Amino acid sequence: MNMPDPQAFANAWMAQISDPNQWQSWFKMMPEMDAVPGAALLRDAGATVRPEAMEQMRNEYMGEFGALWQEFLTTGKAPSLKDRRFSSEAWQANPVSAFNAASYLLNSKFLMQMAEAVDASPHQKQKIRFAVQQVVDAMSPANFLATNPEAHQKLIETKGESLTKGLANLLGDIQKGHISLSDEKAFEVGRNLATTEGQVVYENELFQLIQYTPLTKTVRERPLLMVPPCINKYYILDLQPENSLVRYAVEQGNTVFLVSWRNPDQSLAGTTWDDYIEKGTITAINIAREITRQDKLNVLGFCVGGTLLSTALAVLAARGEQPAAGITLLTTFLDFSDTGVLNVFVDEPQVQLREQTLKSGGLMPGRDLASTFSSLRPNDLVWNYVQSNYLKGNEPPPFDLLYWNSDSTNLPGPMFCWYLRNTYLENSLKVPGKLTVAGEKIDLSKIHAPAFIYASREDHIVPWNSAYQSTKLLNNKHPELNKFILGASGHIAGVINPAAKKKRSYWTNDARPASHDEWFSGAAEHPGSWWSEWSEFLASHGGKDVKARSKLGNAKYEPIEAAPGRYVKAKAD
């Protein structure tokens, strides 16, 4: 998952500004197919395209470029631009800039067609498509000062001040080690993020356990334990009061506990997947049960947290324990057959490389993980901010979700390598008895508890068809115990969709056909958030109502410090 570091990125960007000849060649239009940007890239990589396909693309390319050039010479008008990157009046009003953008879009179209036409295995083709798309997105004329008319306009309007501010923003981001996606001075964890009231009632070297203060006079006797991903900070579930899933759960009458994973440093460089299961998730389950004096509890896992939670429950099932009254999995992989675009980062050579450097100890840096995820949506999470922050000298507006997105976490090398090989590469978690974790053979079908499985329709990290496969792994002999919900939007925005805002929609279908497409064809769409459906699920498995306790923890697990605690505030090295 190697991506360029911020210093290298900044140096390359400045070099391109200072020497336009480096990038202008990408936009020269020649009557030969080899002049199409990226043709040499594919040829040098050893990729081949069938001659008849190449000839057809060459003819189409020459015809479309000839028509574009003829229209420009004849009318002198700007060509029509439907891409949102070029939708502003500055692009439309300047015929040269519009022609430049239209040429870029034409080049991009045929470059991607070439990537599709390459004779290669499906995995190789996917990697080629991804690499070519990265190049295509990076070479947009909107990304460079010399060819961005919006930046020119701002430069004139501000009498050069925008360029000064843009350079200052660039240098500031080099110091921080990442592109600023939000006004980072506007937020502080514990001040206006992660503010739901509670106490840390337990901590070890891996996590702090937070218990939240009740907001209702009565609560359900069975608590709710939330296990967020360890690859990100937990406060994505507790951003601000109006969009906090944690606060919503507390308001619905649940006694809520949450795992706040530590941001690993070198002292945790040898931590394993087994440690995250035994010392992390299982320990949290047992302490929540002990504090509330309940044998069973509702549990929730989000993304990797759902994979950790399901593995932990399978370990406990092998030991004869069934602590879950109800299981909620949010955008979670259990079956890794289709990992979407992330598959380009995982193959045997890449996993072996990680194992050589990290398996025996070390840290997977948070900045590398953040760069990887940003590369999945480069126009939204990279180039949009290059244009705004650096070319136009704008300050990014405050946005809590994007602030969280930049607050990266490290991962222990041994844990990360186990996860890559056994899930993404070999897809062993779904196979009964294939994996041994914490001394137990893992069989997800041995977990006996109703499951609420949520997926997001536009999720690029956990494709919803993959999340649907969990319905076949959990309660496979009693599929009626599984409830599958499909929400609109993506991996994060689909989950963080407050009920009070009445935004987006979600789909339900009580049937459990083998195919996710069959499920969707019979599903009913509902306006608003899926949160209310989830609240009903929790209530049905939460037991009777009891008086809320004013004291958090107990005699053995007394409060250590107020939420959100120290661990979530630690920054990645």
Stockholm file with secondary structure:
# STOCKHOLM 1.0

chainA/1-573         MNMPDPQAFANAWMAQISDPNQWQSWFKMMPEMDAVPGAALLRDAGATVRPEAMEQMRNEYMGEFGALWQEFLTTGKAPSLKDRRFSSEAWQANPVSAFNAASYLLNSKFLMQMAEAVDASPHQKQKIRFAVQQVVDAMSPANFLATNPEAHQKLIETKGESLTKGLANLLGDIQKGHISLSDEKAFEVGRNLATTEGQVVYENELFQLIQYTPLTKTVRERPLLMVPPCINKYYILDLQPENSLVRYAVEQGNTVFLVSWRNPDQSLAGTTWDDYIEKGTITAINIAREITRQDKLNVLGFCVGGTLLSTALAVLAARGEQPAAGITLLTTFLDFSDTGVLNVFVDEPQVQLREQTLKSGGLMPGRDLASTFSSLRPNDLVWNYVQSNYLKGNEPPPFDLLYWNSDSTNLPGPMFCWYLRNTYLENSLKVPGKLTVAGEKIDLSKIHAPAFIYASREDHIVPWNSAYQSTKLLNNKHPELNKFILGASGHIAGVINPAAKKKRSYWTNDARPASHDEWFSGAAEHPGSWWSEWSEFLASHGGKDVKARSKLGNAKYEPIEAAPGRYVKAKAD
#=GR chainA/1-573 SS CCCCCHHHHHHHHHHHHHCTHHHHGGGCCCSSGGGSTTHHHHHHTTCCBCHHHHHHHHHHHHHHHHHHHHHHHHHCCCCCCCSGGGCSHHHHHCHHHHHHHHHHHHHHHHHHHHHHHBCCCHHHHHHHHHHHHHHHHHTCGGGSGGGCHHHHHHHHHTTTHHHHHHHHHHHHHHHHTSCCCSCGGGCCBTTTBSCCCEEEEEECSSEEEEEECCCSSEEESSCEEEECCTTSCGGGGSSSGGGCHHHHHHHTTCCEEEEEECCCCGGGTTCCHHHIIIIIIIHHHHHHHHHHTCSCEEEEEETHHHHHHHHHHHHHHHTTCCCEEEEEEESCCSCCSCCGGGGGGCSHHHHHHHHHHHTTSCEECHHHHHHHHHHHSHIIIIIHHIIIIIISCCCCCCCHHHHHHHSCCCEEHHHHHHHIIIIIITCCTTSTTTCEETTEECCGGGCCSCEEEEEETTCSSSCHHHHHTHHHHSSTTCGGGEEEEEESSCTTTTTSCCGGGTCSEEEECSCCCSSHHHHHHTCEEEESCTHHHHHHHHHHTSCSEEECCSSCSCSSSCCCEETTCSGGGCCCC
#=GC SS_cons         CCCCCHHHHHHHHHHHHHCTHHHHGGGCCCSSGGGSTTHHHHHHTTCCBCHHHHHHHHHHHHHHHHHHHHHHHHHCCCCCCCSGGGCSHHHHHCHHHHHHHHHHHHHHHHHHHHHHHBCCCHHHHHHHHHHHHHHHHHTCGGGSGGGCHHHHHHHHHTTTHHHHHHHHHHHHHHHHTSCCCSCGGGCCBTTTBSCCCEEEEEECSSEEEEEECCCSSEEESSCEEEECCTTSCGGGGSSSGGGCHHHHHHHTTCCEEEEEECCCCGGGTTCCHHHIIIIIIIHHHHHHHHHHTCSCEEEEEETHHHHHHHHHHHHHHHTTCCCEEEEEEESCCSCCSCCGGGGGGCSHHHHHHHHHHHTTSCEECHHHHHHHHHHHSHIIIIIHHIIIIIISCCCCCCCHHHHHHHSCCCEEHHHHHHHIIIIIITCCTTSTTTCEETTEECCGGGCCSCEEEEEETTCSSSCHHHHHTHHHHSSTTCGGGEEEEEESSCTTTTTSCCGGGTCSEEEECSCCCSSHHHHHHTCEEEESCTHHHHHHHHHHTSCSEEECCSSCSCSSSCCCEETTCSGGGCCCC
//
